[in-house]
């Protein structure tokens, strides 16, 4: 899944399309530099290289990696819970990190993915999005196809196969 696909998905879900400069400003944070009282803007390039490597290793070594608030057995956010329910409904094995236990992880992930909220979902090392994106993919049936692309057979693909009428032989 390419970043342009993700961008199109985000735009599709917006009720009105905003100019790109308004969208991009949402994904940067402005801070006041204490040394000279000038405003600076953080970008994804400000991620600590060693910490970035740890995140890269986690994301790339798991077919599905998620960064959530809480643990899979005890989510501490409704959106994290929704992502967990969707993945469990599809019968997916995944690895997760609790961003509430590690402040550095929480702040770094926002820059790493250029996505300001949690949960964050990765398939085969590629950022997919948050709860709204995964939910939309699930509702449209697209999630079954995306899972197949990374070698995971969804439990729901069996349901879809059973509900699809077979064409009689001519």
DSSP file (Angstrom, degrees, kcal/mol; ACC not computed):
  #  RESIDUE AA STRUCTURE BP1 BP2  ACC     N-H-->O    O-->H-N    N-H-->O    O-->H-N    TCO  KAPPA ALPHA  PHI   PSI    X-CA   Y-CA   Z-CA
    1    1 A X              0   0    0      0, 0.0     2,-0.1     0, 0.0   122,-0.1   0.000 360.0 360.0 360.0 125.4    0.0    0.0    0.0
    2    2 A X     >  -     0   0    0      1,-0.1     4,-1.9   124,-0.0     3,-0.2  -0.403 360.0-114.8 -88.1 163.5    1.6    3.3   -1.1
    3    3 A X  H  > S+     0   0    0      1,-0.2     4,-2.5     2,-0.2     5,-0.1   0.823 117.8  58.3 -66.3 -29.9    1.6    6.6    0.8
    4    4 A X  H  > S+     0   0    0      2,-0.2     4,-2.3     1,-0.2    -1,-0.2   0.873 104.2  51.9 -67.2 -34.0   -0.5    8.1   -2.1
    5    5 A X  H  > S+     0   0    0      2,-0.2     4,-2.3     1,-0.2    -2,-0.2   0.934 110.0  48.6 -63.2 -45.7   -3.1    5.4   -1.4
    6    6 A X  H  X S+     0   0    0     -4,-1.9     4,-2.3     1,-0.2    -2,-0.2   0.913 110.4  51.1 -60.2 -43.3   -3.2    6.3    2.3
    7    7 A X  H  X S+     0   0    0     -4,-2.5     4,-2.5     1,-0.2    -1,-0.2   0.915 109.7  49.9 -61.6 -43.0   -3.5   10.0    1.4
    8    8 A X  H  X S+     0   0    0     -4,-2.3     4,-2.7     1,-0.2    -1,-0.2   0.898 109.2  52.7 -61.5 -40.0   -6.4    9.2   -0.9
    9    9 A X  H  X S+     0   0    0     -4,-2.3     4,-1.6     2,-0.2    -2,-0.2   0.908 110.0  47.8 -62.2 -42.5   -8.1    7.2    1.9
   10   10 A X  H  X S+     0   0    0     -4,-2.3     4,-0.9     1,-0.2    -2,-0.2   0.933 112.9  47.9 -64.2 -45.4   -7.7   10.2    4.3
   11   11 A X  H >< S+     0   0    0     -4,-2.5     3,-0.8     1,-0.2    -2,-0.2   0.902 108.6  54.8 -62.9 -41.3   -9.1   12.6    1.7
   12   12 A X  H 3< S+     0   0    0     -4,-2.7    -1,-0.2     1,-0.2    -2,-0.2   0.853 107.2  51.0 -60.2 -34.3  -12.1   10.3    0.9
   13   13 A X  H 3< S+     0   0    0     -4,-1.6     2,-0.3    -3,-0.2    -1,-0.2   0.644  90.2  92.5 -82.4 -13.8  -13.0   10.2    4.6
   14   14 A X  S << S-     0   0    0     -4,-0.9     3,-0.1    -3,-0.8    -3,-0.0  -0.618  72.7-142.1 -78.4 138.3  -13.0   13.9    5.0
   15   15 A X  S    S+     0   0    0     -2,-0.3     2,-0.4     1,-0.2    -1,-0.1   0.828  90.1  22.0 -71.6 -29.4  -16.5   15.4    4.4
   16   16 A X  S    S-     0   0    0     -3,-0.0     2,-0.5     0, 0.0    -1,-0.2  -1.000  86.6-119.4-136.4 140.8  -14.9   18.4    2.7
   17   17 A X        -     0   0    0     -2,-0.4     2,-0.3    -3,-0.1     3,-0.1  -0.652  29.3-157.7 -81.3 124.9  -11.4   18.6    1.1
   18   18 A X        -     0   0    0     -2,-0.5     5,-0.1     1,-0.1    -4,-0.0  -0.674  32.7 -85.7 -97.7 155.8   -9.2   21.1    2.7
   19   19 A X    >>  -     0   0    0     -2,-0.3     4,-1.5     1,-0.1     3,-1.2  -0.295  41.0-115.0 -58.3 146.6   -6.2   22.7    0.9
   20   20 A X  H 3> S+     0   0    0      1,-0.3     4,-2.9     2,-0.2     5,-0.2   0.828 113.2  60.9 -54.5 -37.7   -3.1   20.6    1.3
   21   21 A X  H 3> S+     0   0    0      1,-0.2     4,-1.3     2,-0.2    -1,-0.3   0.838 104.5  49.3 -64.6 -30.6   -1.3   23.3    3.4
   22   22 A X  H <> S+     0   0    0     -3,-1.2     4,-0.7     2,-0.2    -1,-0.2   0.864 112.7  47.7 -73.6 -35.8   -4.0   23.1    6.1
   23   23 A X  H >X S+     0   0    0     -4,-1.5     3,-0.9     1,-0.2     4,-0.6   0.940 111.5  49.3 -68.2 -46.7   -3.7   19.3    6.2
   24   24 A X  H >< S+     0   0    0     -4,-2.9     3,-0.9     1,-0.3    -1,-0.2   0.816 103.4  59.9 -67.0 -29.7    0.0   19.3    6.4
   25   25 A X  H >< S+     0   0    0     -4,-1.3     3,-1.2     1,-0.2    -1,-0.3   0.781  95.6  64.2 -69.5 -23.3    0.1   21.8    9.2
   26   26 A X  H << S+     0   0    0     -3,-0.9    -1,-0.2    -4,-0.7    -2,-0.2   0.802  99.5  54.1 -65.6 -27.5   -1.9   19.4   11.3
   27   27 A X  T << S+     0   0    0     -3,-0.9     2,-0.3    -4,-0.6    -1,-0.2   0.230  99.9  68.7 -97.9  14.2    1.0   16.9   11.2
   28   28 A X    <   -     0   0    0     -3,-1.2     2,-0.4    15,-0.1    15,-0.1  -0.942  69.9-142.9-125.0 153.5    3.7   19.2   12.5
   29   29 A X  E     -A   42   0A   0     13,-0.6    13,-2.1    -2,-0.3     2,-0.5  -0.938   7.4-144.5-118.9 141.6    4.0   20.7   16.0
   30   30 A X  E     +A   41   0A   0     -2,-0.4     2,-0.3    11,-0.2    11,-0.2  -0.871  22.0 177.6-105.8 132.6    5.3   24.1   16.8
   31   31 A X  E     -A   40   0A   0      9,-2.6     9,-2.9    -2,-0.5     2,-0.6  -0.907  30.8-116.8-131.0 159.4    7.3   24.7   19.9
   32   32 A X  E     -A   39   0A   0     -2,-0.3     2,-0.4     7,-0.2     7,-0.2  -0.864  28.6-132.0 -97.8 122.3    9.1   27.7   21.5
   33   33 A X     >  -     0   0    0      5,-3.0     4,-1.7    -2,-0.6     5,-0.4  -0.609   9.9-149.2 -74.5 123.9   12.8   27.3   21.6
   34   34 A X  T  4 S+     0   0    0     -2,-0.4    -1,-0.1     1,-0.2    -2,-0.0   0.787  89.0  59.3 -67.0 -26.8   14.0   28.2   25.2
   35   35 A X  T  4 S+     0   0    0      1,-0.2    -1,-0.2     3,-0.1    -2,-0.0   0.884 127.4   7.0 -72.9 -38.2   17.4   29.5   24.1
   36   36 A X  T  4 S-     0   0    0     -3,-0.3    -2,-0.2     2,-0.2    -1,-0.2   0.320  91.9-120.1-129.7  10.1   16.3   32.3   21.8
   37   37 A X     <  +     0   0    0     -4,-1.7     2,-0.3     1,-0.2    -3,-0.1   0.778  67.1 138.5  54.6  30.1   12.5   32.4   22.2
   38   38 A X        -     0   0    0     -5,-0.4    -5,-3.0     1,-0.0     2,-0.4  -0.786  57.7-112.6-101.7 149.6   12.0   31.6   18.5
   39   39 A X  E     -A   32   0A   0     -2,-0.3     2,-0.3    -7,-0.2    -7,-0.2  -0.647  35.4-173.3 -81.9 134.3    9.4   29.3   17.2
   40   40 A X  E     -A   31   0A   0     -9,-2.9    -9,-2.6    -2,-0.4     2,-0.5  -0.893  15.7-138.4-124.0 157.0   10.6   26.0   15.7
   41   41 A X  E     -A   30   0A   0     -2,-0.3     2,-0.2   -11,-0.2   -11,-0.2  -0.967  13.7-139.3-118.9 128.9    8.8   23.2   13.9
   42   42 A X  E     -A   29   0A   0    -13,-2.1   -13,-0.6    -2,-0.5     2,-0.3  -0.582  22.1-172.0 -82.0 147.4    9.5   19.5   14.5
   43   43 A X    >   -     0   0    0     -2,-0.2     3,-2.3   -15,-0.1    68,-0.1  -0.845  42.3 -95.5-130.5 169.6    9.5   17.2   11.5
   44   44 A X  G >  S+     0   0    0      1,-0.3     3,-1.1    -2,-0.3    67,-0.1   0.725 117.9  70.5 -58.5 -19.8    9.7   13.5   11.1
   45   45 A X  G 3  S+     0   0    0      1,-0.2    -1,-0.3     3,-0.0    67,-0.0   0.570  79.5  76.8 -74.7  -6.9   13.5   13.9   10.6
   46   46 A X  G <   +     0   0    0     -3,-2.3     2,-0.2     2,-0.1    -1,-0.2   0.362  65.6 122.8 -85.1   7.5   13.9   14.8   14.3
   47   47 A X  S <  S-     0   0    0     -3,-1.1     2,-0.2    64,-0.1    61,-0.0  -0.524  75.2-107.8 -71.7 131.6   13.5   11.1   15.4
   48   48 A X     >  -     0   0    0     -2,-0.2     4,-2.9     1,-0.1     5,-0.2  -0.416  26.4-135.8 -58.1 124.8   16.6    9.8   17.4
   49   49 A X  H  > S+     0   0    0      1,-0.2     4,-1.9     2,-0.2    -1,-0.1   0.860 101.0  47.7 -57.4 -40.6   18.4    7.4   15.0
   50   50 A X  H  > S+     0   0    0      2,-0.2     4,-1.5     1,-0.2    -1,-0.2   0.911 115.2  44.7 -68.4 -40.6   19.0    4.7   17.6
   51   51 A X  H  > S+     0   0    0      1,-0.2     4,-2.1     2,-0.2    -2,-0.2   0.879 110.4  55.7 -69.6 -36.7   15.4    4.7   18.7
   52   52 A X  H  X S+     0   0    0     -4,-2.9     4,-3.1     1,-0.2    -1,-0.2   0.888 104.3  53.9 -61.2 -39.1   14.2    4.8   15.1
   53   53 A X  H  X S+     0   0    0     -4,-1.9     4,-2.7     2,-0.2    -1,-0.2   0.894 106.9  51.2 -63.6 -39.6   16.2    1.6   14.4
   54   54 A X  H  X S+     0   0    0     -4,-1.5     4,-2.1     2,-0.2    -1,-0.2   0.913 113.0  45.3 -62.5 -42.3   14.4   -0.1   17.3
   55   55 A X  H  X S+     0   0    0     -4,-2.1     4,-3.0     2,-0.2     5,-0.3   0.934 112.3  51.5 -66.5 -45.8   11.0    1.0   15.9
   56   56 A X  H  X S+     0   0    0     -4,-3.1     4,-2.9     1,-0.2     5,-0.3   0.925 109.9  50.0 -55.2 -46.7   12.1   -0.1   12.4
   57   57 A X  H  X S+     0   0    0     -4,-2.7     4,-1.6     1,-0.2    -1,-0.2   0.913 113.6  45.2 -60.3 -44.2   13.1   -3.5   13.7
   58   58 A X  H  < S+     0   0    0     -4,-2.1     4,-0.4     2,-0.2    -2,-0.2   0.937 116.9  44.0 -65.1 -47.4    9.8   -4.0   15.5
   59   59 A X  H >< S+     0   0    0     -4,-3.0    66,-0.7     1,-0.2     3,-0.6   0.889 118.5  42.7 -67.3 -40.5    7.6   -2.8   12.6
   60   60 A X  H 3< S+     0   0    0     -4,-2.9    -1,-0.2    -5,-0.3    -2,-0.2   0.702 108.8  57.4 -83.2 -19.6    9.5   -4.7    9.9
   61   61 A X  T 3< S+     0   0    0     -4,-1.6     2,-0.4    -5,-0.3    -1,-0.2   0.467 102.0  63.6 -90.4  -0.1    9.9   -7.9   11.8
   62   62 A X  S <  S-     0   0    0     -3,-0.6    63,-0.5    -4,-0.4    62,-0.2  -0.980  72.0-142.8-125.8 135.3    6.1   -8.4   12.3
   63   63 A X  S    S+     0   0    0     -2,-0.4    61,-3.6     1,-0.3     2,-0.4   0.922 100.3  21.6 -58.0 -44.0    3.5   -8.9    9.6
   64   64 A X  E    S+B  123   0B   0     59,-0.2    31,-2.2    29,-0.2     2,-0.4  -0.987  74.5 176.1-128.3 122.3    1.1   -6.7   11.7
   65   65 A X  E     -Bc 122  95B   0     57,-2.2    57,-2.6    -2,-0.4     2,-0.4  -0.986   6.3-173.6-124.5 134.0    2.5   -4.2   14.3
   66   66 A X  E     -Bc 121  96B   0     29,-2.4    31,-1.9    -2,-0.4     2,-0.6  -0.973  19.2-151.6-130.9 145.9    0.3   -1.9   16.2
   67   67 A X  E     +Bc 120  97B   0     53,-2.4    53,-1.8    -2,-0.4    52,-0.7  -0.964  36.0 164.7-114.2 113.5    1.0    0.9   18.7
   68   68 A X  E     - c   0  98B   0     29,-2.4    31,-2.6    -2,-0.6     2,-0.8  -0.768  46.2-104.1-128.6 167.1   -1.9    1.2   21.1
   69   69 A X  S    S-     0   0    0     -2,-0.3     7,-2.8    29,-0.2     8,-0.4  -0.866  94.0  -6.9 -92.2 111.2   -2.9    2.7   24.4
   70   70 A X  E    S-E   75   0C   0     -2,-0.8     2,-0.3     5,-0.3     5,-0.3  -0.607  99.5 -54.7 102.3-165.1   -2.9   -0.2   26.8
   71   71 A X  E >   -E   74   0C   0      3,-1.3     3,-1.1    -2,-0.2    -2,-0.1  -0.755  48.2-106.5-112.3 159.0   -2.4   -3.9   26.2
   72   72 A X  T 3  S+     0   0    0     -2,-0.3     3,-0.4     1,-0.3    -1,-0.1   0.851 122.9  45.1 -55.4 -35.1   -4.3   -6.2   23.9
   73   73 A X  T 3  S+     0   0    0      1,-0.2    -1,-0.3    -3,-0.0     2,-0.0   0.636 128.7  25.8 -82.4 -13.9   -6.1   -7.8   26.9
   74   74 A X  E <  S-E   71   0C   0     -3,-1.1    -3,-1.3     0, 0.0    -1,-0.2  -0.487  76.6-171.5-149.4  71.1   -6.8   -4.5   28.5
   75   75 A X  E     -E   70   0C   0     -3,-0.4    -5,-0.3    -5,-0.3    -3,-0.1  -0.364  12.1-157.0 -65.6 146.7   -7.0   -1.6   26.0
   76   76 A X  S    S+     0   0    0     -7,-2.8     2,-0.3     1,-0.1    -6,-0.2   0.051  72.7  54.1-113.1  23.7   -7.2    1.9   27.6
   77   77 A X  S  > S-     0   0    0     -8,-0.4     4,-2.4     1,-0.1     5,-0.2  -0.970  74.7-132.2-156.3 139.1   -8.8    3.7   24.7
   78   78 A X  H  > S+     0   0    0     -2,-0.3     4,-2.2     1,-0.2     5,-0.1   0.852 109.1  51.6 -63.2 -35.9  -11.9    3.0   22.6
   79   79 A X  H  > S+     0   0    0      2,-0.2     4,-2.1     1,-0.2    -1,-0.2   0.903 110.4  48.2 -69.5 -40.7  -10.0    3.5   19.3
   80   80 A X  H  > S+     0   0    0      1,-0.2     4,-2.3     2,-0.2    -2,-0.2   0.915 111.3  51.7 -62.7 -42.2   -7.3    1.0   20.4
   81   81 A X  H  X S+     0   0    0     -4,-2.4     4,-2.5     1,-0.2    -2,-0.2   0.903 107.9  51.8 -60.6 -41.8  -10.1   -1.4   21.4
   82   82 A X  H  X S+     0   0    0     -4,-2.2     4,-2.4     2,-0.2    -1,-0.2   0.912 109.4  49.2 -62.5 -43.2  -11.8   -1.1   18.0
   83   83 A X  H  X S+     0   0    0     -4,-2.1     4,-2.5     1,-0.2     5,-0.2   0.918 111.7  49.5 -62.1 -43.4   -8.5   -1.9   16.2
   84   84 A X  H  X S+     0   0    0     -4,-2.3     4,-2.5     1,-0.2    -2,-0.2   0.910 110.8  49.6 -62.5 -42.4   -8.0   -4.9   18.4
   85   85 A X  H  X S+     0   0    0     -4,-2.5     4,-2.5     2,-0.2    -2,-0.2   0.905 111.0  49.4 -64.1 -41.5  -11.5   -6.1   17.8
   86   86 A X  H  X S+     0   0    0     -4,-2.4     4,-1.7     2,-0.2    -2,-0.2   0.946 113.5  45.5 -62.8 -48.1  -11.2   -5.7   14.0
   87   87 A X  H  <>S+     0   0    0     -4,-2.5     5,-2.7     1,-0.2     4,-0.3   0.898 114.7  48.2 -64.3 -39.7   -7.9   -7.6   13.9
   88   88 A X  H ><5S+     0   0    0     -4,-2.5     3,-1.0    -5,-0.2    -1,-0.2   0.879 106.9  56.5 -67.5 -37.1   -9.3  -10.4   16.2
   89   89 A X  H 3<5S+     0   0    0     -4,-2.5    -1,-0.2     1,-0.3    -2,-0.2   0.859 109.5  46.1 -60.4 -36.0  -12.4  -10.6   14.0
   90   90 A X  T 3<5S-     0   0    0     -4,-1.7    65,-1.9    -5,-0.2    -1,-0.3   0.502 116.0-119.1 -84.5  -4.7  -10.1  -11.3   11.1
   91   91 A X  T < 5 +     0   0    0     -3,-1.0     2,-0.3    -4,-0.3    -3,-0.2   0.809  53.9 166.8  73.6  30.3   -8.1  -13.8   13.1
   92   92 A X      < -     0   0    0     -5,-2.7     2,-0.4    -6,-0.1    -1,-0.2  -0.572  33.7-141.8 -84.4 138.5   -4.9  -11.9   12.8
   93   93 A X        +     0   0    0     -2,-0.3     2,-0.3     2,-0.0   -29,-0.2  -0.825  36.4 163.5 -88.7 137.3   -1.8  -12.5   14.8
   94   94 A X        -     0   0    0     -2,-0.4     2,-0.4   -31,-0.1   -29,-0.2  -0.960  34.9-129.9-149.4 163.9   -0.1   -9.2   15.6
   95   95 A X  E     -c   65   0B   0    -31,-2.2   -29,-2.4    -2,-0.3     2,-0.3  -0.932  28.2-165.8-116.4 144.6    2.5   -7.6   17.9
   96   96 A X  E     -c   66   0B   0     -2,-0.4     2,-0.4   -31,-0.2   -29,-0.2  -0.906  15.9-152.7-132.0 158.5    1.7   -4.5   19.9
   97   97 A X  E     -c   67   0B   0    -31,-1.9   -29,-2.4    -2,-0.3     2,-0.8  -0.996  20.9-132.8-127.1 135.9    3.5   -1.8   21.9
   98   98 A X  E >   -c   68   0B   0     -2,-0.4     3,-1.0   -31,-0.2     4,-0.3  -0.797  15.3-167.7 -88.8 110.1    1.8    0.1   24.7
   99   99 A X  T 3  S+     0   0    0    -31,-2.6     3,-0.4    -2,-0.8     7,-0.4   0.628  81.2  68.8 -76.6 -12.1    2.6    3.8   24.1
  100  100 A X  T 3  S+     0   0    0    -32,-0.5    -1,-0.2     1,-0.2     3,-0.2   0.717  95.0  55.9 -77.2 -19.3    1.3    4.7   27.6
  101  101 A X  S <  S+     0   0    0     -3,-1.0     2,-0.4     1,-0.2    -1,-0.2   0.616 110.3  44.2 -84.7 -13.3    4.3    2.9   29.2
  102  102 A X     >  -     0   0    0     -3,-0.4     4,-2.3    -4,-0.3    -1,-0.2  -0.885  57.3-170.1-141.7 103.9    6.9    4.8   27.3
  103  103 A X  H  > S+     0   0    0     -2,-0.4     4,-2.4     1,-0.2     5,-0.3   0.871  92.6  53.8 -61.2 -38.9    6.8    8.6   26.8
  104  104 A X  H  > S+     0   0    0      1,-0.2     4,-2.5     2,-0.2    -1,-0.2   0.908 109.3  48.6 -63.9 -40.7    9.7    8.5   24.4
  105  105 A X  H  > S+     0   0    0      2,-0.2     4,-2.6     1,-0.2    -2,-0.2   0.933 111.0  50.6 -63.0 -45.4    7.9    5.9   22.3
  106  106 A X  H  X S+     0   0    0     -4,-2.3     4,-1.0    -7,-0.4    -2,-0.2   0.933 116.4  39.2 -60.1 -48.3    4.7    7.9   22.3
  107  107 A X  H  X S+     0   0    0     -4,-2.4     4,-1.0     1,-0.2    -1,-0.2   0.883 116.6  50.8 -72.3 -36.9    6.3   11.2   21.2
  108  108 A X  H  X S+     0   0    0     -4,-2.5     4,-3.1    -5,-0.3     3,-0.5   0.892 103.8  58.4 -67.5 -39.4    8.7    9.5   18.7
  109  109 A X  H  X S+     0   0    0     -4,-2.6     4,-2.3     1,-0.2     6,-0.4   0.841  99.3  58.6 -62.0 -33.3    5.9    7.6   17.0
  110  110 A X  H  X>S+     0   0    0     -4,-1.0     5,-0.8    -5,-0.2     4,-0.7   0.895 115.2  36.0 -62.7 -38.9    4.1   10.8   16.1
  111  111 A X  H  <5S+     0   0    0     -4,-1.0    -2,-0.2    -3,-0.5    -1,-0.2   0.870 113.7  57.9 -79.2 -39.5    7.1   11.9   14.2
  112  112 A X  H  <5S+     0   0    0     -4,-3.1    -2,-0.2     1,-0.2    -3,-0.2   0.911 121.7  25.5 -57.3 -46.4    8.1    8.5   12.9
  113  113 A X  H  <5S-     0   0    0     -4,-2.3    -1,-0.2     2,-0.2    -2,-0.2   0.600  97.8-130.0 -94.4 -13.1    4.7    8.0   11.2
  114  114 A X  T  <5S+     0   0    0     -4,-0.7     2,-0.4    -5,-0.3    -3,-0.2   0.875  72.7 121.7  59.0  38.1    3.8   11.6   10.6
  115  115 A X      < -     0   0    0     -5,-0.8    -1,-0.2    -6,-0.4    -2,-0.2  -0.995  54.5-154.6-132.8 122.3    0.5   10.7   12.2
  116  116 A X        +     0   0    0     -2,-0.4     2,-0.2    -3,-0.1    -6,-0.1   0.577  66.1  56.8 -81.5  -9.6   -0.6   12.5   15.4
  117  117 A X  S    S-     0   0    0      2,-0.1     2,-0.3    -7,-0.1    -2,-0.1  -0.713  76.3 -86.6-123.7 169.4   -2.9   10.0   17.0
  118  118 A X  S    S+     0   0    0     -2,-0.2     2,-0.2     2,-0.1   -38,-0.1  -0.928  83.9  52.8-125.1 150.9   -3.0    6.5   18.3
  119  119 A X        -     0   0    0    -52,-0.7     2,-0.4    -2,-0.3    12,-0.3   0.442  65.3-169.7 -76.2 163.6   -3.5    3.6   17.6
  120  120 A X  E     -B   67   0B   0    -53,-1.8   -53,-2.4    -2,-0.2     2,-0.4  -0.997   4.5-157.3-125.8 131.8   -1.1    3.3   14.6
  121  121 A X  E     -BD  66 129B   0      8,-2.7     7,-3.3    -2,-0.4     8,-1.2  -0.910   7.5-171.6-116.8 134.4   -1.3    0.2   12.5
  122  122 A X  E     -BD  65 127B   0    -57,-2.6   -57,-2.2    -2,-0.4     2,-0.5  -0.986   6.3-162.7-125.0 133.5    1.5   -1.2   10.3
  123  123 A X  E >  S-BD  64 126B   0      3,-2.5     3,-2.4    -2,-0.4   -59,-0.2  -0.977  78.7 -20.3-113.7 122.2    1.3   -4.1    7.7
  124  124 A X  T 3  S-     0   0    0    -61,-3.6   -61,-0.2    -2,-0.5    -1,-0.1   0.854 130.0 -48.0  51.4  41.3    4.6   -5.6    6.6
  125  125 A X  T 3  S+     0   0    0    -66,-0.7     2,-0.5   -63,-0.5    -1,-0.3   0.402 115.7 113.9  84.5  -2.2    6.5   -2.6    7.7
  126  126 A X  E <  S-D  123   0B   0     -3,-2.4    -3,-2.5   -67,-0.1     2,-0.2  -0.883  70.1-118.7-109.6 132.1    4.2   -0.1    6.0
  127  127 A X  E     +D  122   0B   0     -2,-0.5    -5,-0.3    -5,-0.2  -121,-0.1  -0.476  30.8 176.6 -67.3 128.1    2.1    2.4    7.9
  128  128 A X  E     -     0   0B   0     -7,-3.3     2,-0.3     1,-0.3    -6,-0.2   0.839  40.7-111.5 -98.5 -47.6   -1.6    1.9    7.2
  129  129 A X  E     -D  121   0B   0     -8,-1.2    -8,-2.7     4,-0.1    -1,-0.3  -0.987  36.4 -57.8 148.1-155.9   -3.2    4.5    9.5
  130  130 A X     >  -     0   0    0     -2,-0.3     4,-2.4   -10,-0.2     5,-0.2  -0.173  69.3 -63.2-108.7-158.0   -5.3    4.6   12.6
  131  131 A X  H  > S+     0   0    0    -12,-0.3     4,-3.0     1,-0.2     5,-0.2   0.898 128.4  53.4 -59.8 -45.2   -8.6    3.3   13.7
  132  132 A X  H  > S+     0   0    0      1,-0.2     4,-2.1     2,-0.2    -1,-0.2   0.887 111.3  45.9 -62.1 -39.5  -10.7    5.2   11.2
  133  133 A X  H  > S+     0   0    0      2,-0.2     4,-2.4     1,-0.2    -1,-0.2   0.942 115.2  46.0 -68.1 -47.9   -8.6    3.9    8.2
  134  134 A X  H  X S+     0   0    0     -4,-2.4     4,-2.4     1,-0.2    -2,-0.2   0.898 112.9  50.8 -63.3 -40.2   -8.7    0.3    9.5
  135  135 A X  H  X S+     0   0    0     -4,-3.0     4,-2.8    -5,-0.2    -1,-0.2   0.919 110.3  49.3 -63.2 -43.7  -12.4    0.5   10.2
  136  136 A X  H  X S+     0   0    0     -4,-2.1     4,-2.0    -5,-0.2     6,-0.3   0.898 111.3  49.4 -61.7 -41.4  -13.1    1.8    6.7
  137  137 A X  H  X>S+     0   0    0     -4,-2.4     6,-1.9     2,-0.2     5,-0.9   0.900 112.5  48.4 -64.4 -40.5  -11.0   -0.9    5.1
  138  138 A X  H ><5S+     0   0    0     -4,-2.4     3,-0.7     4,-0.2    -2,-0.2   0.937 111.8  48.4 -64.1 -47.8  -12.9   -3.5    7.2
  139  139 A X  H 3<5S+     0   0    0     -4,-2.8    -1,-0.2     1,-0.2    -2,-0.2   0.838 113.9  46.2 -64.7 -33.8  -16.3   -2.1    6.3
  140  140 A X  H 3<5S-     0   0    0     -4,-2.0    -1,-0.2    -5,-0.2    -2,-0.2   0.607 111.0-118.2 -84.3 -11.4  -15.5   -2.0    2.6
  141  141 A X  T XX5S+     0   0    0     -4,-0.8     4,-0.9    -3,-0.7     3,-0.6   0.384  84.4 117.7  88.2  -3.9  -14.0   -5.5    2.5
  142  142 A X  H 3>< +     0   0    0     -5,-0.9     4,-2.4    -6,-0.3    -4,-0.2   0.776  61.5  67.8 -67.2 -27.8  -10.7   -4.1    1.5
  143  143 A X  H 3> S+     0   0    0     -6,-1.9     4,-2.6     1,-0.2    -1,-0.2   0.879  94.5  56.3 -62.9 -38.0   -9.0   -5.3    4.6
  144  144 A X  H <> S+     0   0    0     -3,-0.6     4,-1.9    -7,-0.3    10,-0.3   0.920 110.6  45.2 -58.1 -44.4   -9.4   -9.0    3.5
  145  145 A X  H  X S+     0   0    0     -4,-0.9     4,-1.8     2,-0.2    -2,-0.2   0.898 112.2  50.4 -67.4 -41.5   -7.5   -8.2    0.3
  146  146 A X  H  X S+     0   0    0     -4,-2.4     4,-0.9     1,-0.2    -2,-0.2   0.887 110.2  50.2 -66.2 -37.8   -4.8   -6.2    2.1
  147  147 A X  H ><>S+     0   0    0     -4,-2.6     5,-2.8     1,-0.2     3,-0.7   0.902 107.6  54.2 -64.9 -39.9   -4.2   -9.0    4.6
  148  148 A X  H ><5S+     0   0    0     -4,-1.9     3,-1.7     1,-0.2    -1,-0.2   0.880 101.3  59.9 -60.8 -37.8   -4.0  -11.5    1.7
  149  149 A X  H 3<5S+     0   0    0     -4,-1.8    -1,-0.2     1,-0.3    -2,-0.2   0.788 107.8  44.9 -62.0 -28.1   -1.2   -9.3    0.1
  150  150 A X  T <<5S-     0   0    0     -4,-0.9    -1,-0.3    -3,-0.7    -2,-0.2   0.244 127.0 -97.8-102.1  13.7    0.9   -9.8    3.2
  151  151 A X  T < 5S+     0   0    0     -3,-1.7     2,-0.5     1,-0.2    -3,-0.2   0.714  82.4 127.4  85.3  21.8    0.2  -13.5    3.4
  152  152 A X      < -     0   0    0     -5,-2.8     2,-0.7    -6,-0.1    -1,-0.2  -0.953  48.5-148.1-115.8 124.9   -2.5  -13.5    6.0
  153  153 A X        -     0   0    0     -2,-0.5     2,-0.1   -62,-0.1    -8,-0.1  -0.814  20.3-136.8 -91.7 118.9   -5.8  -15.3    5.3
  154  154 A X    >>  -     0   0    0     -2,-0.7     3,-1.1   -10,-0.3     4,-0.6  -0.457   9.8-132.8 -72.9 143.0   -8.7  -13.5    7.0
  155  155 A X  H >> S+     0   0    0    -65,-1.9     4,-0.9     1,-0.2     3,-0.7   0.812 109.0  60.9 -60.3 -29.5  -11.3  -15.6    8.8
  156  156 A X  H 3> S+     0   0    0      1,-0.2     4,-2.6     2,-0.2    -1,-0.2   0.670  86.7  71.2 -75.8 -15.9  -13.8  -13.4    7.1
  157  157 A X  H <> S+     0   0    0     -3,-1.1     4,-2.1     2,-0.2    -1,-0.2   0.857  97.4  52.2 -67.8 -30.7  -12.6  -14.5    3.6
  158  158 A X  H <X S+     0   0    0     -3,-0.7     4,-2.0    -4,-0.6    -1,-0.2   0.897 109.8  48.6 -66.3 -40.8  -14.2  -17.8    4.4
  159  159 A X  H  X S+     0   0    0     -4,-0.9     4,-1.8     2,-0.2    -2,-0.2   0.919 111.7  48.9 -65.0 -43.6  -17.5  -16.0    5.3
  160  160 A X  H  X S+     0   0    0     -4,-2.6     4,-0.9     1,-0.2    -2,-0.2   0.890 109.9  52.1 -62.9 -39.6  -17.3  -14.0    2.0
  161  161 A X  H  < S+     0   0    0     -4,-2.1     3,-0.4     1,-0.2    -1,-0.2   0.894 110.5  48.0 -64.2 -39.4  -16.6  -17.2    0.0
  162  162 A X  H  < S+     0   0    0     -4,-2.0    -1,-0.2     1,-0.2    -2,-0.2   0.819 112.5  48.8 -70.7 -31.5  -19.7  -18.9    1.5
  163  163 A X  H  < S+     0   0    0     -4,-1.8     2,-0.6    -5,-0.1    -1,-0.2   0.589  90.3  92.6 -85.6 -10.8  -21.9  -15.9    0.9
  164  164 A X  S  < S-     0   0    0     -4,-0.9     2,-0.1    -3,-0.4    -4,-0.0  -0.742  81.3-126.6 -85.6 119.8  -20.9  -15.5   -2.7
  165  165 A X        -     0   0    0     -2,-0.6     2,-0.2     1,-0.1    -2,-0.1  -0.407  21.7-125.7 -66.6 138.0  -23.2  -17.4   -5.0
  166  166 A X        -     0   0    0     -2,-0.1     2,-0.4     1,-0.1    -1,-0.1  -0.592  21.8-118.1 -83.0 146.8  -21.5  -19.8   -7.3
  167  167 A X        -     0   0    0     -2,-0.2     3,-0.1     1,-0.1    -1,-0.1  -0.698  30.1-117.3 -85.2 132.1  -22.2  -19.5  -10.9
  168  168 A X        -     0   0    0     -2,-0.4     2,-0.1     1,-0.1    -1,-0.1  -0.370  31.9-105.9 -68.3 146.4  -23.8  -22.5  -12.5
  169  169 A X              0   0    0      1,-0.1    -1,-0.1    -2,-0.1     0, 0.0  -0.458 360.0 360.0 -71.1 142.1  -21.9  -24.3  -15.1
  170  170 A X              0   0    0     -2,-0.1    -1,-0.1    -3,-0.1    -2,-0.1   0.459 360.0 360.0 -87.8 360.0  -23.2  -23.8  -18.7
